[in-house]
């Protein structure tokens, strides 16, 4: 499974690099309108603009995913520790008494001789 994931990442990286290389012309990007009809704008290459806005959309969702995964791992570890703590608890005395009063098997009684 790791090899497939690596191959997919290599292919995606190659596509991204090719896209940025083919779209290296600078374009004005208007971010915020100002008074008088002007805009706050930057002139960046198209590929960089696409990469920046892709990351602006992907990073929050990645953080939500990692946070959920972290919370589930903490919950699993907590439940596992609880199970270990309860499984190593001392056995109640009623169970100990029933296990010590088990009658002998019939084979051992007949070897001792006839009963009177």
Secondary structure, 3 states (H helix, E strand, C coil): CHHHHHHHHHHHHHHHHHHHHHCCCEEEEEEEECHHHCEEEEEEEHHHHHHHHHHHHHHHHHHHHHHHHHHHHHHHHHHHHHHHHHHCCCCCHHHHHHHHCCCCCHHHHHHHCCCC
